[in-house]
Amino acid sequence: MQAGTDVLTIDEPWKASEILFGAKPILIVEGMSVGFLPKELFDKTICFYTDEETELKRRLARDTTMRNRDASFVLASHQMRREQYLRYYRKNESKADILVDQSEDKFEVKMTHII
């Protein structure tokens, strides 16, 4: 996308695929997979952290209303997702230029590595 190439997103049951146009002055890429991509692909990186309780509360609200998932499914998958975060992603947070804690309805910048 940095070269101006368009990308087609994955079709999901809760959202149809769409074209992301690469020819933009500012490109924001989000999602956990960004943490595993080479940092040199990005000018700046921002990581948003949420504590486990807040994450579960938000996932229950979003997934049951917007994605039509059963609350028992969200609860059952939550622990596995949190373990994946702790094992694979958490170490990548320290590599971000900016870390934002959005736990408990707050928005607090925890660290910055602004160049």
PANUDREN-53592 format. One record per atom (N, C-alpha, C): residue number from 1; residue in one letter; atom name; x, y, z. Coordinates in steps of 0.2 Angstrom, whole numbers. Layout:
REM PANUDREN-53592
rec resi: NUM | resn: A | name: CA | east: X | north: Y | up: Z
...
***
This chain:
REM PANUDREN-53592
rec resi: 1 | resn: M | name: N | east: 4 | north: -6 | up: 0
rec resi: 1 | resn: M | name: CA | east: 0 | north: 0 | up: 0
rec resi: 1 | resn: M | name: C | east: 4 | north: 6 | up: 0
rec resi: 2 | resn: Q | name: N | east: 10 | north: 6 | up: 3
rec resi: 2 | resn: Q | name: CA | east: 15 | north: 12 | up: 3
rec resi: 2 | resn: Q | name: C | east: 16 | north: 14 | up: -5
rec resi: 3 | resn: A | name: N | east: 16 | north: 9 | up: -9
rec resi: 3 | resn: A | name: CA | east: 18 | north: 10 | up: -16
rec resi: 3 | resn: A | name: C | east: 12 | north: 12 | up: -20
rec resi: 4 | resn: G | name: N | east: 6 | north: 13 | up: -16
rec resi: 4 | resn: G | name: CA | east: 0 | north: 15 | up: -19
rec resi: 4 | resn: G | name: C | east: -5 | north: 10 | up: -22
rec resi: 5 | resn: T | name: N | east: -3 | north: 4 | up: -20
rec resi: 5 | resn: T | name: CA | east: -7 | north: -2 | up: -23
rec resi: 5 | resn: T | name: C | east: -13 | north: -3 | up: -18
rec resi: 6 | resn: D | name: N | east: -19 | north: -4 | up: -22
rec resi: 6 | resn: D | name: CA | east: -25 | north: -5 | up: -18
rec resi: 6 | resn: D | name: C | east: -25 | north: -13 | up: -16
rec resi: 7 | resn: V | name: N | east: -29 | north: -14 | up: -10
rec resi: 7 | resn: V | name: CA | east: -30 | north: -20 | up: -7
rec resi: 7 | resn: V | name: C | east: -37 | north: -22 | up: -6
rec resi: 8 | resn: L | name: N | east: -39 | north: -28 | up: -7
rec resi: 8 | resn: L | name: CA | east: -46 | north: -30 | up: -6
rec resi: 8 | resn: L | name: C | east: -46 | north: -34 | up: 1
rec resi: 9 | resn: T | name: N | east: -50 | north: -31 | up: 6
rec resi: 9 | resn: T | name: CA | east: -50 | north: -34 | up: 13
rec resi: 9 | resn: T | name: C | east: -54 | north: -41 | up: 12
rec resi: 10 | resn: I | name: N | east: -53 | north: -45 | up: 18
rec resi: 10 | resn: I | name: CA | east: -57 | north: -51 | up: 18
rec resi: 10 | resn: I | name: C | east: -64 | north: -50 | up: 20
rec resi: 11 | resn: D | name: N | east: -68 | north: -54 | up: 16
rec resi: 11 | resn: D | name: CA | east: -75 | north: -54 | up: 17
rec resi: 11 | resn: D | name: C | east: -77 | north: -58 | up: 24
rec resi: 12 | resn: E | name: N | east: -80 | north: -54 | up: 29
rec resi: 12 | resn: E | name: CA | east: -82 | north: -57 | up: 35
rec resi: 12 | resn: E | name: C | east: -90 | north: -57 | up: 36
rec resi: 13 | resn: P | name: N | east: -92 | north: -62 | up: 40
rec resi: 13 | resn: P | name: CA | east: -100 | north: -62 | up: 40
rec resi: 13 | resn: P | name: C | east: -103 | north: -56 | up: 43
rec resi: 14 | resn: W | name: N | east: -99 | north: -52 | up: 47
rec resi: 14 | resn: W | name: CA | east: -102 | north: -45 | up: 49
rec resi: 14 | resn: W | name: C | east: -100 | north: -39 | up: 45
rec resi: 15 | resn: K | name: N | east: -96 | north: -40 | up: 40
rec resi: 15 | resn: K | name: CA | east: -94 | north: -35 | up: 36
rec resi: 15 | resn: K | name: C | east: -91 | north: -37 | up: 29
rec resi: 16 | resn: A | name: N | east: -94 | north: -34 | up: 24
rec resi: 16 | resn: A | name: CA | east: -92 | north: -36 | up: 17
rec resi: 16 | resn: A | name: C | east: -85 | north: -34 | up: 15
rec resi: 17 | resn: S | name: N | east: -82 | north: -37 | up: 11
rec resi: 17 | resn: S | name: CA | east: -75 | north: -35 | up: 9
rec resi: 17 | resn: S | name: C | east: -75 | north: -28 | up: 6
rec resi: 18 | resn: E | name: N | east: -70 | north: -25 | up: 6
rec resi: 18 | resn: E | name: CA | east: -70 | north: -18 | up: 3
rec resi: 18 | resn: E | name: C | east: -63 | north: -17 | up: 0
rec resi: 19 | resn: I | name: N | east: -62 | north: -12 | up: -4
rec resi: 19 | resn: I | name: CA | east: -56 | north: -10 | up: -7
rec resi: 19 | resn: I | name: C | east: -53 | north: -4 | up: -3
rec resi: 20 | resn: L | name: N | east: -47 | north: -5 | up: -1
rec resi: 20 | resn: L | name: CA | east: -43 | north: 0 | up: 3
rec resi: 20 | resn: L | name: C | east: -38 | north: 3 | up: -3
rec resi: 21 | resn: F | name: N | east: -39 | north: 9 | up: -4
rec resi: 21 | resn: F | name: CA | east: -35 | north: 13 | up: -9
rec resi: 21 | resn: F | name: C | east: -29 | north: 15 | up: -6
rec resi: 22 | resn: G | name: N | east: -23 | north: 13 | up: -9
rec resi: 22 | resn: G | name: CA | east: -16 | north: 14 | up: -7
rec resi: 22 | resn: G | name: C | east: -14 | north: 21 | up: -8
rec resi: 23 | resn: A | name: N | east: -17 | north: 25 | up: -13
rec resi: 23 | resn: A | name: CA | east: -15 | north: 32 | up: -15
rec resi: 23 | resn: A | name: C | east: -18 | north: 37 | up: -10
rec resi: 24 | resn: K | name: N | east: -16 | north: 37 | up: -4
rec resi: 24 | resn: K | name: CA | east: -19 | north: 41 | up: 1
rec resi: 24 | resn: K | name: C | east: -13 | north: 45 | up: 5
rec resi: 25 | resn: P | name: N | east: -14 | north: 51 | up: 7
rec resi: 25 | resn: P | name: CA | east: -8 | north: 54 | up: 10
rec resi: 25 | resn: P | name: C | east: -7 | north: 51 | up: 17
rec resi: 26 | resn: I | name: N | east: -12 | north: 49 | up: 20
rec resi: 26 | resn: I | name: CA | east: -11 | north: 45 | up: 27
rec resi: 26 | resn: I | name: C | east: -14 | north: 39 | up: 27
rec resi: 27 | resn: L | name: N | east: -11 | north: 34 | up: 29
rec resi: 27 | resn: L | name: CA | east: -13 | north: 27 | up: 28
rec resi: 27 | resn: L | name: C | east: -13 | north: 24 | up: 36
rec resi: 28 | resn: I | name: N | east: -19 | north: 22 | up: 38
rec resi: 28 | resn: I | name: CA | east: -19 | north: 19 | up: 45
rec resi: 28 | resn: I | name: C | east: -20 | north: 12 | up: 44
rec resi: 29 | resn: V | name: N | east: -16 | north: 8 | up: 47
rec resi: 29 | resn: V | name: CA | east: -17 | north: 0 | up: 47
rec resi: 29 | resn: V | name: C | east: -18 | north: -2 | up: 54
rec resi: 30 | resn: E | name: N | east: -23 | north: -6 | up: 55
rec resi: 30 | resn: E | name: CA | east: -25 | north: -8 | up: 62
rec resi: 30 | resn: E | name: C | east: -26 | north: -15 | up: 62
rec resi: 31 | resn: G | name: N | east: -26 | north: -18 | up: 68
rec resi: 31 | resn: G | name: CA | east: -26 | north: -25 | up: 70
rec resi: 31 | resn: G | name: C | east: -20 | north: -28 | up: 73
rec resi: 32 | resn: M | name: N | east: -21 | north: -33 | up: 76
rec resi: 32 | resn: M | name: CA | east: -15 | north: -37 | up: 79
rec resi: 32 | resn: M | name: C | east: -10 | north: -39 | up: 75
rec resi: 33 | resn: S | name: N | east: -12 | north: -41 | up: 68
rec resi: 33 | resn: S | name: CA | east: -7 | north: -43 | up: 64
rec resi: 33 | resn: S | name: C | east: -2 | north: -38 | up: 62
rec resi: 34 | resn: V | name: N | east: -3 | north: -32 | up: 63
rec resi: 34 | resn: V | name: CA | east: 2 | north: -26 | up: 62
rec resi: 34 | resn: V | name: C | east: 8 | north: -27 | up: 66
rec resi: 35 | resn: G | name: N | east: 7 | north: -29 | up: 72
rec resi: 35 | resn: G | name: CA | east: 12 | north: -30 | up: 77
rec resi: 35 | resn: G | name: C | east: 17 | north: -35 | up: 75
rec resi: 36 | resn: F | name: N | east: 16 | north: -40 | up: 70
rec resi: 36 | resn: F | name: CA | east: 20 | north: -45 | up: 68
rec resi: 36 | resn: F | name: C | east: 23 | north: -43 | up: 61
rec resi: 37 | resn: L | name: N | east: 22 | north: -37 | up: 58
rec resi: 37 | resn: L | name: CA | east: 25 | north: -35 | up: 52
rec resi: 37 | resn: L | name: C | east: 31 | north: -31 | up: 53
rec resi: 38 | resn: P | name: N | east: 36 | north: -31 | up: 48
rec resi: 38 | resn: P | name: CA | east: 42 | north: -27 | up: 50
rec resi: 38 | resn: P | name: C | east: 40 | north: -20 | up: 51
rec resi: 39 | resn: K | name: N | east: 43 | north: -17 | up: 56
rec resi: 39 | resn: K | name: CA | east: 42 | north: -10 | up: 58
rec resi: 39 | resn: K | name: C | east: 44 | north: -5 | up: 53
rec resi: 40 | resn: E | name: N | east: 48 | north: -7 | up: 49
rec resi: 40 | resn: E | name: CA | east: 51 | north: -2 | up: 44
rec resi: 40 | resn: E | name: C | east: 45 | north: -1 | up: 38
rec resi: 41 | resn: L | name: N | east: 40 | north: -5 | up: 38
rec resi: 41 | resn: L | name: CA | east: 34 | north: -3 | up: 34
rec resi: 41 | resn: L | name: C | east: 30 | north: 3 | up: 36
rec resi: 42 | resn: F | name: N | east: 31 | north: 5 | up: 42
rec resi: 42 | resn: F | name: CA | east: 27 | north: 10 | up: 45
rec resi: 42 | resn: F | name: C | east: 31 | north: 16 | up: 47
rec resi: 43 | resn: D | name: N | east: 28 | north: 22 | up: 46
rec resi: 43 | resn: D | name: CA | east: 32 | north: 28 | up: 48
rec resi: 43 | resn: D | name: C | east: 31 | north: 29 | up: 56
rec resi: 44 | resn: K | name: N | east: 25 | north: 28 | up: 59
rec resi: 44 | resn: K | name: CA | east: 24 | north: 28 | up: 66
rec resi: 44 | resn: K | name: C | east: 19 | north: 22 | up: 68
rec resi: 45 | resn: T | name: N | east: 20 | north: 19 | up: 74
rec resi: 45 | resn: T | name: CA | east: 16 | north: 14 | up: 76
rec resi: 45 | resn: T | name: C | east: 13 | north: 16 | up: 83
rec resi: 46 | resn: I | name: N | east: 7 | north: 14 | up: 83
rec resi: 46 | resn: I | name: CA | east: 3 | north: 15 | up: 90
rec resi: 46 | resn: I | name: C | east: 0 | north: 9 | up: 92
rec resi: 47 | resn: C | name: N | east: 1 | north: 7 | up: 98
rec resi: 47 | resn: C | name: CA | east: -2 | north: 1 | up: 101
rec resi: 47 | resn: C | name: C | east: -7 | north: 3 | up: 106
rec resi: 48 | resn: F | name: N | east: -13 | north: 0 | up: 106
rec resi: 48 | resn: F | name: CA | east: -18 | north: 1 | up: 111
rec resi: 48 | resn: F | name: C | east: -19 | north: -5 | up: 115
rec resi: 49 | resn: Y | name: N | east: -18 | north: -4 | up: 122
rec resi: 49 | resn: Y | name: CA | east: -18 | north: -9 | up: 126
rec resi: 49 | resn: Y | name: C | east: -25 | north: -9 | up: 130
rec resi: 50 | resn: T | name: N | east: -28 | north: -14 | up: 132
rec resi: 50 | resn: T | name: CA | east: -34 | north: -15 | up: 136
rec resi: 50 | resn: T | name: C | east: -33 | north: -20 | up: 141
rec resi: 51 | resn: D | name: N | east: -35 | north: -19 | up: 147
rec resi: 51 | resn: D | name: CA | east: -35 | north: -24 | up: 152
rec resi: 51 | resn: D | name: C | east: -40 | north: -30 | up: 150
rec resi: 52 | resn: E | name: N | east: -39 | north: -35 | up: 153
rec resi: 52 | resn: E | name: CA | east: -43 | north: -41 | up: 152
rec resi: 52 | resn: E | name: C | east: -51 | north: -40 | up: 153
rec resi: 53 | resn: E | name: N | east: -52 | north: -37 | up: 159
rec resi: 53 | resn: E | name: CA | east: -59 | north: -36 | up: 161
rec resi: 53 | resn: E | name: C | east: -63 | north: -31 | up: 156
rec resi: 54 | resn: T | name: N | east: -59 | north: -26 | up: 154
rec resi: 54 | resn: T | name: CA | east: -62 | north: -21 | up: 149
rec resi: 54 | resn: T | name: C | east: -63 | north: -24 | up: 142
rec resi: 55 | resn: E | name: N | east: -58 | north: -28 | up: 140
rec resi: 55 | resn: E | name: CA | east: -58 | north: -31 | up: 134
rec resi: 55 | resn: E | name: C | east: -64 | north: -36 | up: 134
rec resi: 56 | resn: L | name: N | east: -65 | north: -40 | up: 139
rec resi: 56 | resn: L | name: CA | east: -71 | north: -45 | up: 139
rec resi: 56 | resn: L | name: C | east: -78 | north: -41 | up: 138
rec resi: 57 | resn: K | name: N | east: -78 | north: -36 | up: 142
rec resi: 57 | resn: K | name: CA | east: -84 | north: -31 | up: 142
rec resi: 57 | resn: K | name: C | east: -86 | north: -29 | up: 135
rec resi: 58 | resn: R | name: N | east: -81 | north: -26 | up: 132
rec resi: 58 | resn: R | name: CA | east: -82 | north: -23 | up: 125
rec resi: 58 | resn: R | name: C | east: -83 | north: -28 | up: 120
rec resi: 59 | resn: R | name: N | east: -80 | north: -34 | up: 121
rec resi: 59 | resn: R | name: CA | east: -81 | north: -40 | up: 116
rec resi: 59 | resn: R | name: C | east: -88 | north: -42 | up: 116
rec resi: 60 | resn: L | name: N | east: -90 | north: -43 | up: 123
rec resi: 60 | resn: L | name: CA | east: -97 | north: -46 | up: 124
rec resi: 60 | resn: L | name: C | east: -102 | north: -41 | up: 120
rec resi: 61 | resn: A | name: N | east: -101 | north: -34 | up: 122
rec resi: 61 | resn: A | name: CA | east: -106 | north: -29 | up: 119
rec resi: 61 | resn: A | name: C | east: -106 | north: -29 | up: 111
rec resi: 62 | resn: R | name: N | east: -100 | north: -29 | up: 108
rec resi: 62 | resn: R | name: CA | east: -99 | north: -29 | up: 101
rec resi: 62 | resn: R | name: C | east: -101 | north: -35 | up: 98
rec resi: 63 | resn: D | name: N | east: -98 | north: -41 | up: 100
rec resi: 63 | resn: D | name: CA | east: -99 | north: -47 | up: 96
rec resi: 63 | resn: D | name: C | east: -107 | north: -50 | up: 97
rec resi: 64 | resn: T | name: N | east: -110 | north: -48 | up: 102
rec resi: 64 | resn: T | name: CA | east: -117 | north: -51 | up: 103
rec resi: 64 | resn: T | name: C | east: -122 | north: -46 | up: 99
rec resi: 65 | resn: T | name: N | east: -120 | north: -40 | up: 98
rec resi: 65 | resn: T | name: CA | east: -125 | north: -35 | up: 95
rec resi: 65 | resn: T | name: C | east: -123 | north: -34 | up: 87
rec resi: 66 | resn: M | name: N | east: -117 | north: -33 | up: 86
rec resi: 66 | resn: M | name: CA | east: -114 | north: -32 | up: 79
rec resi: 66 | resn: M | name: C | east: -113 | north: -38 | up: 75
rec resi: 67 | resn: R | name: N | east: -111 | north: -43 | up: 78
rec resi: 67 | resn: R | name: CA | east: -109 | north: -49 | up: 75
rec resi: 67 | resn: R | name: C | east: -113 | north: -55 | up: 76
rec resi: 68 | resn: N | name: N | east: -119 | north: -54 | up: 80
rec resi: 68 | resn: N | name: CA | east: -124 | north: -59 | up: 81
rec resi: 68 | resn: N | name: C | east: -121 | north: -65 | up: 84
rec resi: 69 | resn: R | name: N | east: -116 | north: -65 | up: 88
rec resi: 69 | resn: R | name: CA | east: -113 | north: -71 | up: 91
rec resi: 69 | resn: R | name: C | east: -116 | north: -72 | up: 98
rec resi: 70 | resn: D | name: N | east: -117 | north: -78 | up: 100
rec resi: 70 | resn: D | name: CA | east: -119 | north: -80 | up: 107
rec resi: 70 | resn: D | name: C | east: -114 | north: -78 | up: 112
rec resi: 71 | resn: A | name: N | east: -117 | north: -75 | up: 118
rec resi: 71 | resn: A | name: CA | east: -113 | north: -73 | up: 123
rec resi: 71 | resn: A | name: C | east: -108 | north: -79 | up: 126
rec resi: 72 | resn: S | name: N | east: -111 | north: -85 | up: 126
rec resi: 72 | resn: S | name: CA | east: -107 | north: -91 | up: 128
rec resi: 72 | resn: S | name: C | east: -101 | north: -92 | up: 124
rec resi: 73 | resn: F | name: N | east: -102 | north: -91 | up: 117
rec resi: 73 | resn: F | name: CA | east: -96 | north: -92 | up: 113
rec resi: 73 | resn: F | name: C | east: -91 | north: -87 | up: 114
rec resi: 74 | resn: V | name: N | east: -93 | north: -80 | up: 115
rec resi: 74 | resn: V | name: CA | east: -88 | north: -75 | up: 117
rec resi: 74 | resn: V | name: C | east: -84 | north: -77 | up: 123
rec resi: 75 | resn: L | name: N | east: -88 | north: -79 | up: 128
rec resi: 75 | resn: L | name: CA | east: -85 | north: -81 | up: 135
rec resi: 75 | resn: L | name: C | east: -80 | north: -87 | up: 134
rec resi: 76 | resn: A | name: N | east: -82 | north: -92 | up: 130
rec resi: 76 | resn: A | name: CA | east: -78 | north: -97 | up: 129
rec resi: 76 | resn: A | name: C | east: -71 | north: -96 | up: 125
rec resi: 77 | resn: S | name: N | east: -72 | north: -91 | up: 120
rec resi: 77 | resn: S | name: CA | east: -66 | north: -90 | up: 116
rec resi: 77 | resn: S | name: C | east: -62 | north: -84 | up: 120
rec resi: 78 | resn: H | name: N | east: -64 | north: -81 | up: 125
rec resi: 78 | resn: H | name: CA | east: -61 | north: -75 | up: 128
rec resi: 78 | resn: H | name: C | east: -54 | north: -77 | up: 131
rec resi: 79 | resn: Q | name: N | east: -54 | north: -83 | up: 135
rec resi: 79 | resn: Q | name: CA | east: -48 | north: -85 | up: 138
rec resi: 79 | resn: Q | name: C | east: -42 | north: -87 | up: 133
rec resi: 80 | resn: M | name: N | east: -44 | north: -90 | up: 128
rec resi: 80 | resn: M | name: CA | east: -40 | north: -92 | up: 123
rec resi: 80 | resn: M | name: C | east: -37 | north: -86 | up: 119
rec resi: 81 | resn: R | name: N | east: -41 | north: -81 | up: 118
rec resi: 81 | resn: R | name: CA | east: -38 | north: -75 | up: 114
rec resi: 81 | resn: R | name: C | east: -33 | north: -72 | up: 119
rec resi: 82 | resn: R | name: N | east: -35 | north: -71 | up: 125
rec resi: 82 | resn: R | name: CA | east: -31 | north: -68 | up: 130
rec resi: 82 | resn: R | name: C | east: -24 | north: -71 | up: 131
rec resi: 83 | resn: E | name: N | east: -24 | north: -78 | up: 131
rec resi: 83 | resn: E | name: CA | east: -18 | north: -82 | up: 131
rec resi: 83 | resn: E | name: C | east: -14 | north: -80 | up: 125
rec resi: 84 | resn: Q | name: N | east: -17 | north: -80 | up: 119
rec resi: 84 | resn: Q | name: CA | east: -13 | north: -79 | up: 113
rec resi: 84 | resn: Q | name: C | east: -10 | north: -72 | up: 113
rec resi: 85 | resn: Y | name: N | east: -14 | north: -67 | up: 116
rec resi: 85 | resn: Y | name: CA | east: -11 | north: -60 | up: 117
rec resi: 85 | resn: Y | name: C | east: -5 | north: -60 | up: 121
rec resi: 86 | resn: L | name: N | east: -5 | north: -64 | up: 127
rec resi: 86 | resn: L | name: CA | east: 0 | north: -64 | up: 132
rec resi: 86 | resn: L | name: C | east: 6 | north: -67 | up: 129
rec resi: 87 | resn: R | name: N | east: 5 | north: -73 | up: 125
rec resi: 87 | resn: R | name: CA | east: 11 | north: -77 | up: 123
rec resi: 87 | resn: R | name: C | east: 14 | north: -74 | up: 116
rec resi: 88 | resn: Y | name: N | east: 10 | north: -71 | up: 112
rec resi: 88 | resn: Y | name: CA | east: 13 | north: -69 | up: 105
rec resi: 88 | resn: Y | name: C | east: 13 | north: -61 | up: 104
rec resi: 89 | resn: Y | name: N | east: 9 | north: -58 | up: 107
rec resi: 89 | resn: Y | name: CA | east: 8 | north: -51 | up: 105
rec resi: 89 | resn: Y | name: C | east: 11 | north: -46 | up: 110
rec resi: 90 | resn: R | name: N | east: 10 | north: -47 | up: 117
rec resi: 90 | resn: R | name: CA | east: 12 | north: -43 | up: 122
rec resi: 90 | resn: R | name: C | east: 19 | north: -40 | up: 121
rec resi: 91 | resn: K | name: N | east: 24 | north: -44 | up: 119
rec resi: 91 | resn: K | name: CA | east: 31 | north: -42 | up: 118
rec resi: 91 | resn: K | name: C | east: 32 | north: -37 | up: 113
rec resi: 92 | resn: N | name: N | east: 27 | north: -37 | up: 108
rec resi: 92 | resn: N | name: CA | east: 27 | north: -32 | up: 103
rec resi: 92 | resn: N | name: C | east: 25 | north: -25 | up: 105
rec resi: 93 | resn: E | name: N | east: 22 | north: -24 | up: 110
rec resi: 93 | resn: E | name: CA | east: 19 | north: -18 | up: 113
rec resi: 93 | resn: E | name: C | east: 25 | north: -13 | up: 114
rec resi: 94 | resn: S | name: N | east: 31 | north: -15 | up: 117
rec resi: 94 | resn: S | name: CA | east: 36 | north: -11 | up: 118
rec resi: 94 | resn: S | name: C | east: 40 | north: -9 | up: 112
rec resi: 95 | resn: K | name: N | east: 38 | north: -11 | up: 106
rec resi: 95 | resn: K | name: CA | east: 42 | north: -9 | up: 100
rec resi: 95 | resn: K | name: C | east: 38 | north: -3 | up: 97
rec resi: 96 | resn: A | name: N | east: 32 | north: -2 | up: 99
rec resi: 96 | resn: A | name: CA | east: 28 | north: 4 | up: 96
rec resi: 96 | resn: A | name: C | east: 30 | north: 10 | up: 98
rec resi: 97 | resn: D | name: N | east: 29 | north: 15 | up: 94
rec resi: 97 | resn: D | name: CA | east: 31 | north: 22 | up: 95
rec resi: 97 | resn: D | name: C | east: 27 | north: 25 | up: 101
rec resi: 98 | resn: I | name: N | east: 21 | north: 23 | up: 101
rec resi: 98 | resn: I | name: CA | east: 16 | north: 26 | up: 106
rec resi: 98 | resn: I | name: C | east: 12 | north: 20 | up: 109
rec resi: 99 | resn: L | name: N | east: 11 | north: 20 | up: 115
rec resi: 99 | resn: L | name: CA | east: 7 | north: 15 | up: 118
rec resi: 99 | resn: L | name: C | east: 1 | north: 18 | up: 122
rec resi: 100 | resn: V | name: N | east: -5 | north: 16 | up: 120
rec resi: 100 | resn: V | name: CA | east: -11 | north: 20 | up: 123
rec resi: 100 | resn: V | name: C | east: -14 | north: 15 | up: 128
rec resi: 101 | resn: D | name: N | east: -15 | north: 16 | up: 134
rec resi: 101 | resn: D | name: CA | east: -19 | north: 12 | up: 138
rec resi: 101 | resn: D | name: C | east: -27 | north: 14 | up: 138
rec resi: 102 | resn: Q | name: N | east: -31 | north: 10 | up: 136
rec resi: 102 | resn: Q | name: CA | east: -38 | north: 12 | up: 135
rec resi: 102 | resn: Q | name: C | east: -42 | north: 7 | up: 140
rec resi: 103 | resn: S | name: N | east: -39 | north: 5 | up: 145
rec resi: 103 | resn: S | name: CA | east: -43 | north: 1 | up: 150
rec resi: 103 | resn: S | name: C | east: -48 | north: 5 | up: 154
rec resi: 104 | resn: E | name: N | east: -53 | north: 2 | up: 157
rec resi: 104 | resn: E | name: CA | east: -58 | north: 6 | up: 162
rec resi: 104 | resn: E | name: C | east: -60 | north: 13 | up: 159
rec resi: 105 | resn: D | name: N | east: -62 | north: 13 | up: 153
rec resi: 105 | resn: D | name: CA | east: -64 | north: 19 | up: 150
rec resi: 105 | resn: D | name: C | east: -59 | north: 25 | up: 151
rec resi: 106 | resn: K | name: N | east: -53 | north: 24 | up: 151
rec resi: 106 | resn: K | name: CA | east: -48 | north: 29 | up: 151
rec resi: 106 | resn: K | name: C | east: -44 | north: 29 | up: 144
rec resi: 107 | resn: F | name: N | east: -40 | north: 34 | up: 143
rec resi: 107 | resn: F | name: CA | east: -36 | north: 35 | up: 137
rec resi: 107 | resn: F | name: C | east: -30 | north: 38 | up: 139
rec resi: 108 | resn: E | name: N | east: -25 | north: 34 | up: 140
rec resi: 108 | resn: E | name: CA | east: -19 | north: 37 | up: 143
rec resi: 108 | resn: E | name: C | east: -12 | north: 34 | up: 139
rec resi: 109 | resn: V | name: N | east: -8 | north: 39 | up: 137
rec resi: 109 | resn: V | name: CA | east: -2 | north: 38 | up: 134
rec resi: 109 | resn: V | name: C | east: 3 | north: 35 | up: 139
rec resi: 110 | resn: K | name: N | east: 5 | north: 29 | up: 138
rec resi: 110 | resn: K | name: CA | east: 10 | north: 26 | up: 143
rec resi: 110 | resn: K | name: C | east: 17 | north: 27 | up: 141
rec resi: 111 | resn: M | name: N | east: 19 | north: 27 | up: 135
rec resi: 111 | resn: M | name: CA | east: 26 | north: 28 | up: 133
rec resi: 111 | resn: M | name: C | east: 26 | north: 30 | up: 126
rec resi: 112 | resn: T | name: N | east: 31 | north: 34 | up: 124
rec resi: 112 | resn: T | name: CA | east: 32 | north: 36 | up: 117
rec resi: 112 | resn: T | name: C | east: 39 | north: 35 | up: 115
rec resi: 113 | resn: H | name: N | east: 40 | north: 33 | up: 109
rec resi: 113 | resn: H | name: CA | east: 47 | north: 33 | up: 106
rec resi: 113 | resn: H | name: C | east: 47 | north: 37 | up: 99
rec resi: 114 | resn: I | name: N | east: 45 | north: 44 | up: 100
rec resi: 114 | resn: I | name: CA | east: 44 | north: 48 | up: 94
rec resi: 114 | resn: I | name: C | east: 51 | north: 50 | up: 92
rec resi: 115 | resn: I | name: N | east: 52 | north: 49 | up: 85
rec resi: 115 | resn: I | name: CA | east: 59 | north: 50 | up: 82
rec resi: 115 | resn: I | name: C | east: 58 | north: 57 | up: 79
***
